[in-house]
Amino acid sequence: MRRGHVPQRTCRGCGRKAPKSELLRFVVTEGALALDQCGGLAGRGIYCCNHTTCRERLAKSKKIRKTD
Ligand SMILES: [Zn+2]
């Protein structure tokens, strides 16, 4: 039996790709990042490793403020 394709997401902190389930999902709301704990937040999702380094980089990133 073939296993299904695992959706990959890119960490915005370090740029590595990982299965969605390994990454934290953040949502940009009003220019600020909110951690989406249960997957229920609406909005643009941003993924990040569950590592302090990545989360700090993400928090410092200016790019996330750009909404399109
Ligand atoms: Zn990362």
N, CA, C, O and the ligand as a Tripos MOL2 file, in Angstrom:
@<TRIPOS>MOLECULE
protein
  273   271    69     0     0
PROTEIN
NO_CHARGES

@<TRIPOS>ATOM
      1 N           0.8430   -1.2020    0.0000 N.3       1 MET1
      2 CA          0.0000    0.0000    0.0000 C.3       1 MET1
      3 C           0.8740    1.2450    0.0000 C.2       1 MET1
      4 O           1.7980    1.3720    0.8030 O.2       1 MET1
      5 N           0.5780    2.1280   -0.8800 N.am      2 ARG2
      6 CA          1.3660    3.3640   -0.9730 C.3       2 ARG2
      7 C           0.9520    4.3310    0.1190 C.2       2 ARG2
      8 O          -0.2200    4.4630    0.4700 O.2       2 ARG2
      9 N           1.9450    4.9860    0.6280 N.am      3 ARG3
     10 CA          1.6330    6.0000    1.6250 C.3       3 ARG3
     11 C           1.3650    7.3110    0.9150 C.2       3 ARG3
     12 O           1.9500    7.6220   -0.1230 O.2       3 ARG3
     13 N           0.4630    8.0620    1.5100 N.am      4 GLY4
     14 CA          0.0970    9.3320    0.8810 C.3       4 GLY4
     15 C           1.2240   10.3350    0.9480 C.2       4 GLY4
     16 O           2.1490   10.2130    1.7510 O.2       4 GLY4
     17 N           1.1280   11.2990    0.1120 N.am      5 HIS5
     18 CA          2.1130   12.3790    0.1010 C.3       5 HIS5
     19 C           2.0050   13.1840    1.3910 C.2       5 HIS5
     20 O           0.9180   13.5980    1.7950 O.2       5 HIS5
     21 N           3.1440   13.3950    2.0210 N.am      6 VAL6
     22 CA          3.1440   14.2000    3.2390 C.3       6 VAL6
     23 C           3.3510   15.6620    2.8630 C.2       6 VAL6
     24 O           4.3500   16.0050    2.2290 O.2       6 VAL6
     25 N           2.4350   16.5030    3.2400 N.am      7 PRO7
     26 CA          2.5850   17.9090    2.8820 C.3       7 PRO7
     27 C           3.7970   18.5280    3.5690 C.2       7 PRO7
     28 O           3.9710   18.3940    4.7800 O.2       7 PRO7
     29 N           4.6160   19.1910    2.8000 N.am      8 GLN8
     30 CA          5.8080   19.8110    3.3450 C.3       8 GLN8
     31 C           5.5980   21.3200    3.4240 C.2       8 GLN8
     32 O           4.9560   21.9320    2.5700 O.2       8 GLN8
     33 N           6.1550   21.8840    4.4660 N.am      9 ARG9
     34 CA          6.1000   23.3310    4.6270 C.3       9 ARG9
     35 C           7.5030   23.8360    4.8870 C.2       9 ARG9
     36 O           8.3570   23.1110    5.3950 O.2       9 ARG9
     37 N           7.7250   25.0730    4.5350 N.am     10 THR10
     38 CA          9.0460   25.6580    4.7170 C.3      10 THR10
     39 C           9.0740   26.5020    5.9780 C.2      10 THR10
     40 O           8.1990   27.3380    6.2000 O.2      10 THR10
     41 N          10.0860   26.2760    6.7990 N.am     11 CYS11
     42 CA         10.2630   27.0960    7.9900 C.3      11 CYS11
     43 C          10.7300   28.4840    7.5780 C.2      11 CYS11
     44 O          11.6780   28.6210    6.8050 O.2      11 CYS11
     45 N          10.0790   29.4900    8.0820 N.am     12 ARG12
     46 CA         10.4560   30.8600    7.7360 C.3      12 ARG12
     47 C          11.6650   31.3290    8.5350 C.2      12 ARG12
     48 O          12.2310   32.3890    8.2670 O.2      12 ARG12
     49 N          12.0430   30.5380    9.5020 N.am     13 GLY13
     50 CA         13.2110   30.9070   10.2980 C.3      13 GLY13
     51 C          14.4990   30.4560    9.6380 C.2      13 GLY13
     52 O          15.4220   31.2530    9.4730 O.2      13 GLY13
     53 N          14.5730   29.1860    9.2590 N.am     14 CYS14
     54 CA         15.8230   28.6480    8.7160 C.3      14 CYS14
     55 C          15.6850   28.1920    7.2760 C.2      14 CYS14
     56 O          16.6880   27.9150    6.6190 O.2      14 CYS14
     57 N          14.4770   28.1090    6.7800 N.am     15 GLY15
     58 CA         14.2850   27.7580    5.3810 C.3      15 GLY15
     59 C          14.2350   26.2760    5.0940 C.2      15 GLY15
     60 O          14.0930   25.8850    3.9350 O.2      15 GLY15
     61 N          14.3460   25.4400    6.1050 N.am     16 ARG16
     62 CA         14.2910   24.0070    5.8270 C.3      16 ARG16
     63 C          12.8560   23.5670    5.6110 C.2      16 ARG16
     64 O          11.9070   24.1960    6.0800 O.2      16 ARG16
     65 N          12.7330   22.4800    4.8950 N.am     17 LYS17
     66 CA         11.4090   21.9460    4.6530 C.3      17 LYS17
     67 C          11.1670   20.7880    5.5930 C.2      17 LYS17
     68 O          12.0600   19.9810    5.8540 O.2      17 LYS17
     69 N           9.9700   20.7180    6.0880 N.am     18 ALA18
     70 CA          9.6270   19.6520    7.0220 C.3      18 ALA18
     71 C           8.1530   19.3550    6.8930 C.2      18 ALA18
     72 O           7.3780   20.1980    6.4420 O.2      18 ALA18
     73 N           7.7630   18.1540    7.2900 N.am     19 PRO19
     74 CA          6.3320   17.8530    7.2920 C.3      19 PRO19
     75 C           5.5740   18.8620    8.1450 C.2      19 PRO19
     76 O           6.0320   19.2950    9.2030 O.2      19 PRO19
     77 N           4.4220   19.2090    7.6500 N.am     20 LYS20
     78 CA          3.5830   20.1960    8.3160 C.3      20 LYS20
     79 C           3.4170   19.9140    9.8080 C.2      20 LYS20
     80 O           3.3740   20.8330   10.6260 O.2      20 LYS20
     81 N           3.3240   18.6370   10.1440 N.am     21 SER21
     82 CA          3.0700   18.2600   11.5380 C.3      21 SER21
     83 C           4.2450   18.5700   12.4610 C.2      21 SER21
     84 O           4.0860   18.6520   13.6790 O.2      21 SER21
     85 N           5.4430   18.7440   11.8570 N.am     22 GLU22
     86 CA          6.6190   19.0370   12.6740 C.3      22 GLU22
     87 C           6.7830   20.5180   12.9490 C.2      22 GLU22
     88 O           7.5540   20.9200   13.8200 O.2      22 GLU22
     89 N           6.0600   21.3160   12.2070 N.am     23 LEU23
     90 CA          6.2580   22.7610   12.3140 C.3      23 LEU23
     91 C           5.1310   23.4240   13.0900 C.2      23 LEU23
     92 O           4.0060   22.9290   13.1560 O.2      23 LEU23
     93 N           5.4740   24.5490   13.6670 N.am     24 LEU24
     94 CA          4.4550   25.3560   14.3210 C.3      24 LEU24
     95 C           3.7920   26.2230   13.2760 C.2      24 LEU24
     96 O           4.4380   26.6720   12.3290 O.2      24 LEU24
     97 N           2.5290   26.4540   13.4440 N.am     25 ARG25
     98 CA          1.8380   27.3200   12.5000 C.3      25 ARG25
     99 C           1.5110   28.6360   13.1840 C.2      25 ARG25
    100 O           0.9370   28.6820   14.2720 O.2      25 ARG25
    101 N           1.9000   29.7010   12.5000 N.am     26 PHE26
    102 CA          1.5670   31.0340   12.9780 C.3      26 PHE26
    103 C           0.6570   31.6860   11.9590 C.2      26 PHE26
    104 O           0.6760   31.3550   10.7740 O.2      26 PHE26
    105 N          -0.1220   32.6010   12.4400 N.am     27 VAL27
    106 CA         -0.9940   33.3450   11.5460 C.3      27 VAL27
    107 C          -0.7260   34.8240   11.7680 C.2      27 VAL27
    108 O          -0.6010   35.2890   12.9010 O.2      27 VAL27
    109 N          -0.6430   35.5490   10.6620 N.am     28 VAL28
    110 CA         -0.4300   36.9830   10.7640 C.3      28 VAL28
    111 C          -1.7710   37.6710   10.9360 C.2      28 VAL28
    112 O          -2.6380   37.6100   10.0640 O.2      28 VAL28
    113 N          -1.9240   38.3240   12.0730 N.am     29 THR29
    114 CA         -3.1510   39.0730   12.2940 C.3      29 THR29
    115 C          -2.7830   40.4990   12.6610 C.2      29 THR29
    116 O          -2.0860   40.7420   13.6460 O.2      29 THR29
    117 N          -3.2510   41.4160   11.8710 N.am     30 GLU30
    118 CA         -2.9800   42.8390   12.0840 C.3      30 GLU30
    119 C          -1.4930   43.1170   12.2530 C.2      30 GLU30
    120 O          -1.0840   43.8900   13.1200 O.2      30 GLU30
    121 N          -0.6950   42.4760   11.4120 N.am     31 GLY31
    122 CA          0.7370   42.7380   11.4170 C.3      31 GLY31
    123 C           1.5030   42.0440   12.5240 C.2      31 GLY31
    124 O           2.7210   42.1960   12.6220 O.2      31 GLY31
    125 N           0.8140   41.2870   13.3570 N.am     32 ALA32
    126 CA          1.5050   40.5690   14.4260 C.3      32 ALA32
    127 C           1.3350   39.0680   14.2280 C.2      32 ALA32
    128 O           0.3790   38.6110   13.6030 O.2      32 ALA32
    129 N           2.2700   38.3240   14.7680 N.am     33 LEU33
    130 CA          2.2140   36.8770   14.6400 C.3      33 LEU33
    131 C           1.4790   36.2590   15.8170 C.2      33 LEU33
    132 O           1.7450   36.5840   16.9740 O.2      33 LEU33
    133 N           0.5710   35.3830   15.5120 N.am     34 ALA34
    134 CA         -0.1150   34.6630   16.5740 C.3      34 ALA34
    135 C           0.1110   33.1720   16.3690 C.2      34 ALA34
    136 O          -0.0210   32.6730   15.2520 O.2      34 ALA34
    137 N           0.4420   32.4760   17.4130 N.am     35 LEU35
    138 CA          0.6330   31.0360   17.3110 C.3      35 LEU35
    139 C          -0.7260   30.3570   17.1870 C.2      35 LEU35
    140 O          -1.6250   30.5460   18.0060 O.2      35 LEU35
    141 N          -0.8350   29.5770   16.1490 N.am     36 ASP36
    142 CA         -2.0870   28.8660   15.9210 C.3      36 ASP36
    143 C          -1.9860   27.5130   16.6100 C.2      36 ASP36
    144 O          -1.4240   26.5680   16.0560 O.2      36 ASP36
    145 N          -2.5210   27.4230   17.7910 N.am     37 GLN37
    146 CA         -2.3290   26.2170   18.5950 C.3      37 GLN37
    147 C          -3.1920   25.0490   18.1570 C.2      37 GLN37
    148 O          -2.8000   23.8920   18.3130 O.2      37 GLN37
    149 N          -4.3350   25.3350   17.6230 N.am     38 CYS38
    150 CA         -5.2130   24.2080   17.2850 C.3      38 CYS38
    151 C          -5.5630   24.1780   15.8000 C.2      38 CYS38
    152 O          -6.4250   23.4110   15.3740 O.2      38 CYS38
    153 N          -4.8940   25.0110   15.0240 N.am     39 GLY39
    154 CA         -5.1610   24.9960   13.5950 C.3      39 GLY39
    155 C          -6.4490   25.6880   13.2160 C.2      39 GLY39
    156 O          -6.9340   25.5330   12.0950 O.2      39 GLY39
    157 N          -7.0030   26.4430   14.1290 N.am     40 GLY40
    158 CA         -8.3000   27.0510   13.8700 C.3      40 GLY40
    159 C          -8.2690   28.5170   13.4920 C.2      40 GLY40
    160 O          -9.3000   29.0910   13.1420 O.2      40 GLY40
    161 N          -7.0970   29.1290   13.5590 N.am     41 LEU41
    162 CA         -7.0240   30.5520   13.2420 C.3      41 LEU41
    163 C          -7.0940   30.7700   11.7400 C.2      41 LEU41
    164 O          -6.4640   30.0530   10.9630 O.2      41 LEU41
    165 N          -7.8490   31.7440   11.3560 N.am     42 ALA42
    166 CA         -7.9450   32.0660    9.9370 C.3      42 ALA42
    167 C          -6.8500   33.0530    9.5750 C.2      42 ALA42
    168 O          -6.3560   33.7890   10.4290 O.2      42 ALA42
    169 N          -6.4830   33.0630    8.3310 N.am     43 GLY43
    170 CA         -5.4830   34.0150    7.8780 C.3      43 GLY43
    171 C          -4.3190   33.3050    7.2210 C.2      43 GLY43
    172 O          -4.3160   32.0840    7.0640 O.2      43 GLY43
    173 N          -3.3350   34.0930    6.8440 N.am     44 ARG44
    174 CA         -2.1650   33.5560    6.1680 C.3      44 ARG44
    175 C          -1.3160   32.7580    7.1390 C.2      44 ARG44
    176 O          -0.8520   33.2980    8.1430 O.2      44 ARG44
    177 N          -1.1110   31.5070    6.8610 N.am     45 GLY45
    178 CA         -0.3150   30.6710    7.7370 C.3      45 GLY45
    179 C           1.1670   30.7940    7.4390 C.2      45 GLY45
    180 O           1.5710   30.8500    6.2780 O.2      45 GLY45
    181 N           1.9660   30.8360    8.4760 N.am     46 ILE46
    182 CA          3.4120   30.8480    8.3530 C.3      46 ILE46
    183 C           3.9210   29.7150    9.2240 C.2      46 ILE46
    184 O           3.4830   29.5390   10.3610 O.2      46 ILE46
    185 N           4.8470   28.9540    8.6780 N.am     47 TYR47
    186 CA          5.3260   27.8010    9.4200 C.3      47 TYR47
    187 C           6.7370   28.0170    9.9070 C.2      47 TYR47
    188 O           7.5350   28.7010    9.2660 O.2      47 TYR47
    189 N           7.0360   27.4270   11.0430 N.am     48 CYS48
    190 CA          8.3330   27.6140   11.6740 C.3      48 CYS48
    191 C           8.6440   26.3960   12.5350 C.2      48 CYS48
    192 O           7.7520   25.8140   13.1530 O.2      48 CYS48
    193 N           9.9360   26.0130   12.5680 N.am     49 CYS49
    194 CA         10.3370   24.9070   13.4350 C.3      49 CYS49
    195 C          10.0550   25.2620   14.8860 C.2      49 CYS49
    196 O           9.9740   26.4310   15.2630 O.2      49 CYS49
    197 N           9.9090   24.2300   15.6740 N.am     50 ASN50
    198 CA          9.7200   24.4590   17.1050 C.3      50 ASN50
    199 C          11.0830   24.5800   17.7850 C.2      50 ASN50
    200 O          11.4010   23.8260   18.7040 O.2      50 ASN50
    201 N          11.8770   25.5370   17.3200 N.am     51 HIS51
    202 CA         13.1860   25.8010   17.9070 C.3      51 HIS51
    203 C          13.2530   27.2770   18.2280 C.2      51 HIS51
    204 O          12.7550   28.1180   17.4790 O.2      51 HIS51
    205 N          13.8670   27.5750   19.3390 N.am     52 THR52
    206 CA         13.9680   28.9730   19.7450 C.3      52 THR52
    207 C          14.6430   29.8250   18.6760 C.2      52 THR52
    208 O          14.2080   30.9410   18.3920 O.2      52 THR52
    209 N          15.7010   29.2930   18.0930 N.am     53 THR53
    210 CA         16.4310   30.0510   17.0820 C.3      53 THR53
    211 C          15.5340   30.4460   15.9190 C.2      53 THR53
    212 O          15.5310   31.5970   15.4830 O.2      53 THR53
    213 N          14.7900   29.4940   15.4340 N.am     54 CYS54
    214 CA         13.9050   29.7610   14.3030 C.3      54 CYS54
    215 C          12.7990   30.7340   14.6980 C.2      54 CYS54
    216 O          12.4470   31.6310   13.9320 O.2      54 CYS54
    217 N          12.2730   30.5560   15.8610 N.am     55 ARG55
    218 CA         11.1800   31.4250   16.2960 C.3      55 ARG55
    219 C          11.6610   32.8530   16.4840 C.2      55 ARG55
    220 O          10.9440   33.8060   16.1800 O.2      55 ARG55
    221 N          12.8750   32.9910   16.9870 N.am     56 GLU56
    222 CA         13.4280   34.3390   17.1380 C.3      56 GLU56
    223 C          13.6690   34.9900   15.7800 C.2      56 GLU56
    224 O          13.3840   36.1690   15.5720 O.2      56 GLU56
    225 N          14.1980   34.1930   14.8730 N.am     57 ARG57
    226 CA         14.4260   34.7260   13.5220 C.3      57 ARG57
    227 C          13.1190   35.1450   12.8740 C.2      57 ARG57
    228 O          13.0290   36.1820   12.2170 O.2      57 ARG57
    229 N          12.1250   34.3260   13.0730 N.am     58 LEU58
    230 CA         10.8180   34.6200   12.5040 C.3      58 LEU58
    231 C          10.2560   35.9100   13.0960 C.2      58 LEU58
    232 O           9.7030   36.7500   12.3870 O.2      58 LEU58
    233 N          10.4100   36.0460   14.4000 N.am     59 ALA59
    234 CA          9.8850   37.2310   15.0830 C.3      59 ALA59
    235 C          10.5830   38.5010   14.6070 C.2      59 ALA59
    236 O           9.9930   39.5810   14.5830 O.2      59 ALA59
    237 N          11.8510   38.3480   14.2280 N.am     60 LYS60
    238 CA         12.6130   39.5160   13.7950 C.3      60 LYS60
    239 C          12.4240   39.8190   12.3150 C.2      60 LYS60
    240 O          12.7570   40.9000   11.8310 O.2      60 LYS60
    241 N          11.8920   38.8540   11.6300 N.am     61 SER61
    242 CA         11.7490   39.0130   10.1860 C.3      61 SER61
    243 C          10.7730   40.1440    9.8410 C.2      61 SER61
    244 O           9.6600   40.2220   10.3610 O.2      61 SER61
    245 N          11.2260   40.9890    8.9660 N.am     62 LYS62
    246 CA         10.3690   42.0940    8.5350 C.3      62 LYS62
    247 C           9.3860   41.6350    7.4440 C.2      62 LYS62
    248 O           8.3260   42.2230    7.2300 O.2      62 LYS62
    249 N           9.7870   40.5850    6.7880 N.am     63 LYS63
    250 CA          8.9940   40.1410    5.6360 C.3      63 LYS63
    251 C           7.5780   39.7400    6.0110 C.2      63 LYS63
    252 O           6.6420   39.8710    5.2220 O.2      63 LYS63
    253 N           7.4490   39.2530    7.2240 N.am     64 ILE64
    254 CA          6.1280   38.7720    7.6170 C.3      64 ILE64
    255 C           5.1030   39.8770    7.7440 C.2      64 ILE64
    256 O           3.8960   39.6370    7.7370 O.2      64 ILE64
    257 N           5.6140   41.1080    7.8610 N.am     65 ARG65
    258 CA          4.6830   42.2250    7.9980 C.3      65 ARG65
    259 C           4.0630   42.6170    6.6760 C.2      65 ARG65
    260 O           3.0380   43.2960    6.6110 O.2      65 ARG65
    261 N           4.7210   42.1650    5.6290 N.am     66 LYS66
    262 CA          4.2320   42.5190    4.3020 C.3      66 LYS66
    263 C           3.0210   41.6480    3.9700 C.2      66 LYS66
    264 O           3.1330   40.4250    3.8800 O.2      66 LYS66
    265 N           1.9130   42.2590    3.7960 N.am     67 THR67
    266 CA          0.7300   41.4780    3.4570 C.3      67 THR67
    267 C           0.3940   41.7060    1.9890 C.2      67 THR67
    268 O           0.4930   42.8170    1.4680 O.2      67 THR67
    269 N           0.0050   40.6440    1.3590 N.am     68 ASP68
    270 CA         -0.3760   40.8080   -0.0450 C.3      68 ASP68
    271 C          -1.6080   39.9970   -0.3810 C.2      68 ASP68
    272 O          -2.0680   40.0180   -1.5230 O.2      68 ASP68
    273 ZN         13.6210   26.3720   11.1660 Zn       69 ZN69
@<TRIPOS>BOND
     1     1     2 1
     2     2     3 1
     3     3     4 2
     4     3     5 am
     5     5     6 1
     6     6     7 1
     7     7     8 2
     8     7     9 am
     9     9    10 1
    10    10    11 1
    11    11    12 2
    12    11    13 am
    13    13    14 1
    14    14    15 1
    15    15    16 2
    16    15    17 am
    17    17    18 1
    18    18    19 1
    19    19    20 2
    20    19    21 am
    21    21    22 1
    22    22    23 1
    23    23    24 2
    24    23    25 am
    25    25    26 1
    26    26    27 1
    27    27    28 2
    28    27    29 am
    29    29    30 1
    30    30    31 1
    31    31    32 2
    32    31    33 am
    33    33    34 1
    34    34    35 1
    35    35    36 2
    36    35    37 am
    37    37    38 1
    38    38    39 1
    39    39    40 2
    40    39    41 am
    41    41    42 1
    42    42    43 1
    43    43    44 2
    44    43    45 am
    45    45    46 1
    46    46    47 1
    47    47    48 2
    48    47    49 am
    49    49    50 1
    50    50    51 1
    51    51    52 2
    52    51    53 am
    53    53    54 1
    54    54    55 1
    55    55    56 2
    56    55    57 am
    57    57    58 1
    58    58    59 1
    59    59    60 2
    60    59    61 am
    61    61    62 1
    62    62    63 1
    63    63    64 2
    64    63    65 am
    65    65    66 1
    66    66    67 1
    67    67    68 2
    68    67    69 am
    69    69    70 1
    70    70    71 1
    71    71    72 2
    72    71    73 am
    73    73    74 1
    74    74    75 1
    75    75    76 2
    76    75    77 am
    77    77    78 1
    78    78    79 1
    79    79    80 2
    80    79    81 am
    81    81    82 1
    82    82    83 1
    83    83    84 2
    84    83    85 am
    85    85    86 1
    86    86    87 1
    87    87    88 2
    88    87    89 am
    89    89    90 1
    90    90    91 1
    91    91    92 2
    92    91    93 am
    93    93    94 1
    94    94    95 1
    95    95    96 2
    96    95    97 am
    97    97    98 1
    98    98    99 1
    99    99   100 2
   100    99   101 am
   101   101   102 1
   102   102   103 1
   103   103   104 2
   104   103   105 am
   105   105   106 1
   106   106   107 1
   107   107   108 2
   108   107   109 am
   109   109   110 1
   110   110   111 1
   111   111   112 2
   112   111   113 am
   113   113   114 1
   114   114   115 1
   115   115   116 2
   116   115   117 am
   117   117   118 1
   118   118   119 1
   119   119   120 2
   120   119   121 am
   121   121   122 1
   122   122   123 1
   123   123   124 2
   124   123   125 am
   125   125   126 1
   126   126   127 1
   127   127   128 2
   128   127   129 am
   129   129   130 1
   130   130   131 1
   131   131   132 2
   132   131   133 am
   133   133   134 1
   134   134   135 1
   135   135   136 2
   136   135   137 am
   137   137   138 1
   138   138   139 1
   139   139   140 2
   140   139   141 am
   141   141   142 1
   142   142   143 1
   143   143   144 2
   144   143   145 am
   145   145   146 1
   146   146   147 1
   147   147   148 2
   148   147   149 am
   149   149   150 1
   150   150   151 1
   151   151   152 2
   152   151   153 am
   153   153   154 1
   154   154   155 1
   155   155   156 2
   156   155   157 am
   157   157   158 1
   158   158   159 1
   159   159   160 2
   160   159   161 am
   161   161   162 1
   162   162   163 1
   163   163   164 2
   164   163   165 am
   165   165   166 1
   166   166   167 1
   167   167   168 2
   168   167   169 am
   169   169   170 1
   170   170   171 1
   171   171   172 2
   172   171   173 am
   173   173   174 1
   174   174   175 1
   175   175   176 2
   176   175   177 am
   177   177   178 1
   178   178   179 1
   179   179   180 2
   180   179   181 am
   181   181   182 1
   182   182   183 1
   183   183   184 2
   184   183   185 am
   185   185   186 1
   186   186   187 1
   187   187   188 2
   188   187   189 am
   189   189   190 1
   190   190   191 1
   191   191   192 2
   192   191   193 am
   193   193   194 1
   194   194   195 1
   195   195   196 2
   196   195   197 am
   197   197   198 1
   198   198   199 1
   199   199   200 2
   200   199   201 am
   201   201   202 1
   202   202   203 1
   203   203   204 2
   204   203   205 am
   205   205   206 1
   206   206   207 1
   207   207   208 2
   208   207   209 am
   209   209   210 1
   210   210   211 1
   211   211   212 2
   212   211   213 am
   213   213   214 1
   214   214   215 1
   215   215   216 2
   216   215   217 am
   217   217   218 1
   218   218   219 1
   219   219   220 2
   220   219   221 am
   221   221   222 1
   222   222   223 1
   223   223   224 2
   224   223   225 am
   225   225   226 1
   226   226   227 1
   227   227   228 2
   228   227   229 am
   229   229   230 1
   230   230   231 1
   231   231   232 2
   232   231   233 am
   233   233   234 1
   234   234   235 1
   235   235   236 2
   236   235   237 am
   237   237   238 1
   238   238   239 1
   239   239   240 2
   240   239   241 am
   241   241   242 1
   242   242   243 1
   243   243   244 2
   244   243   245 am
   245   245   246 1
   246   246   247 1
   247   247   248 2
   248   247   249 am
   249   249   250 1
   250   250   251 1
   251   251   252 2
   252   251   253 am
   253   253   254 1
   254   254   255 1
   255   255   256 2
   256   255   257 am
   257   257   258 1
   258   258   259 1
   259   259   260 2
   260   259   261 am
   261   261   262 1
   262   262   263 1
   263   263   264 2
   264   263   265 am
   265   265   266 1
   266   266   267 1
   267   267   268 2
   268   267   269 am
   269   269   270 1
   270   270   271 1
   271   271   272 2
@<TRIPOS>SUBSTRUCTURE
     1 MET1         2 RESIDUE 1 A MET
     2 ARG2         6 RESIDUE 1 A ARG
     3 ARG3        10 RESIDUE 1 A ARG
     4 GLY4        14 RESIDUE 1 A GLY
     5 HIS5        18 RESIDUE 1 A HIS
     6 VAL6        22 RESIDUE 1 A VAL
     7 PRO7        26 RESIDUE 1 A PRO
     8 GLN8        30 RESIDUE 1 A GLN
     9 ARG9        34 RESIDUE 1 A ARG
    10 THR10       38 RESIDUE 1 A THR
    11 CYS11       42 RESIDUE 1 A CYS
    12 ARG12       46 RESIDUE 1 A ARG
    13 GLY13       50 RESIDUE 1 A GLY
    14 CYS14       54 RESIDUE 1 A CYS
    15 GLY15       58 RESIDUE 1 A GLY
    16 ARG16       62 RESIDUE 1 A ARG
    17 LYS17       66 RESIDUE 1 A LYS
    18 ALA18       70 RESIDUE 1 A ALA
    19 PRO19       74 RESIDUE 1 A PRO
    20 LYS20       78 RESIDUE 1 A LYS
    21 SER21       82 RESIDUE 1 A SER
    22 GLU22       86 RESIDUE 1 A GLU
    23 LEU23       90 RESIDUE 1 A LEU
    24 LEU24       94 RESIDUE 1 A LEU
    25 ARG25       98 RESIDUE 1 A ARG
    26 PHE26      102 RESIDUE 1 A PHE
    27 VAL27      106 RESIDUE 1 A VAL
    28 VAL28      110 RESIDUE 1 A VAL
    29 THR29      114 RESIDUE 1 A THR
    30 GLU30      118 RESIDUE 1 A GLU
    31 GLY31      122 RESIDUE 1 A GLY
    32 ALA32      126 RESIDUE 1 A ALA
    33 LEU33      130 RESIDUE 1 A LEU
    34 ALA34      134 RESIDUE 1 A ALA
    35 LEU35      138 RESIDUE 1 A LEU
    36 ASP36      142 RESIDUE 1 A ASP
    37 GLN37      146 RESIDUE 1 A GLN
    38 CYS38      150 RESIDUE 1 A CYS
    39 GLY39      154 RESIDUE 1 A GLY
    40 GLY40      158 RESIDUE 1 A GLY
    41 LEU41      162 RESIDUE 1 A LEU
    42 ALA42      166 RESIDUE 1 A ALA
    43 GLY43      170 RESIDUE 1 A GLY
    44 ARG44      174 RESIDUE 1 A ARG
    45 GLY45      178 RESIDUE 1 A GLY
    46 ILE46      182 RESIDUE 1 A ILE
    47 TYR47      186 RESIDUE 1 A TYR
    48 CYS48      190 RESIDUE 1 A CYS
    49 CYS49      194 RESIDUE 1 A CYS
    50 ASN50      198 RESIDUE 1 A ASN
    51 HIS51      202 RESIDUE 1 A HIS
    52 THR52      206 RESIDUE 1 A THR
    53 THR53      210 RESIDUE 1 A THR
    54 CYS54      214 RESIDUE 1 A CYS
    55 ARG55      218 RESIDUE 1 A ARG
    56 GLU56      222 RESIDUE 1 A GLU
    57 ARG57      226 RESIDUE 1 A ARG
    58 LEU58      230 RESIDUE 1 A LEU
    59 ALA59      234 RESIDUE 1 A ALA
    60 LYS60      238 RESIDUE 1 A LYS
    61 SER61      242 RESIDUE 1 A SER
    62 LYS62      246 RESIDUE 1 A LYS
    63 LYS63      250 RESIDUE 1 A LYS
    64 ILE64      254 RESIDUE 1 A ILE
    65 ARG65      258 RESIDUE 1 A ARG
    66 LYS66      262 RESIDUE 1 A LYS
    67 THR67      266 RESIDUE 1 A THR
    68 ASP68      270 RESIDUE 1 A ASP
    69 ZN69       273 GROUP 0 **** ****
